[in-house]
Amino acid sequence: MMMSALTLAAADLDQNKVTPGVLGFIVFAVIGGAVWFLMKSMNKHMKRVDFEEAPDPSVEPGKTTA
């Protein structure tokens, strides 16, 4: 009886349909989590960056270009 149920279940599966399955979902979730943590870390480091912009040598002091 069990063999007939297994053959019926196997016959219902489409052999041409390929799915990533649980392992694919886990890998995708881990990659997504890693990207999220990397972006969070990059934001933290970019907020710490402090620099003074060098003045433009082509513009004379006191004159504006409008």
C-alpha positions in Angstrom: 0.0 0.0 0.0 2.8 2.4 0.8 4.6 1.7 -2.5 1.5 2.7 -4.5 1.2 6.0 -2.6 4.9 6.7 -3.3 4.5 6.0 -7.0 1.4 8.2 -7.2 3.2 11.0 -5.4 6.2 10.7 -7.8 3.9 10.7 -10.8 2.3 14.0 -9.7 5.7 15.9 -9.7 6.6 17.7 -12.8 10.1 16.6 -13.8 10.7 19.8 -15.8 9.9 22.1 -12.9 13.1 23.1 -11.0 12.8 25.0 -7.7 15.6 26.3 -5.5 14.1 24.7 -2.4 14.9 25.4 1.2 18.7 25.5 0.7 18.3 28.2 -1.9 16.1 30.3 0.4 18.6 30.0 3.2 21.5 31.0 1.0 19.5 34.0 -0.4 18.5 35.0 3.2 22.1 34.8 4.4 23.3 36.9 1.5 20.5 39.5 2.1 21.4 39.7 5.8 25.1 40.1 5.0 24.4 43.0 2.6 22.2 44.6 5.2 24.9 44.5 7.8 27.5 45.7 5.4 25.4 48.7 4.4 24.7 49.5 8.1 28.5 49.4 8.8 29.3 51.5 5.7 26.7 54.1 6.9 28.4 54.2 10.3 31.8 54.7 8.8 30.6 57.3 6.3 29.1 59.4 9.1 32.5 59.5 10.8 34.3 60.9 7.8 35.1 64.6 8.2 37.0 66.5 5.7 37.5 70.1 4.6 36.8 70.8 1.0 39.7 72.5 -0.8 38.8 75.9 -2.3 38.3 76.1 -6.0 41.5 77.9 -7.4 39.7 79.3 -10.5 37.3 81.4 -8.4 38.7 84.6 -6.9 37.8 85.3 -3.2 35.0 87.8 -2.8 33.5 87.2 -6.3 30.5 85.0 -6.9 29.5 83.3 -10.0 25.7 83.6 -10.4 
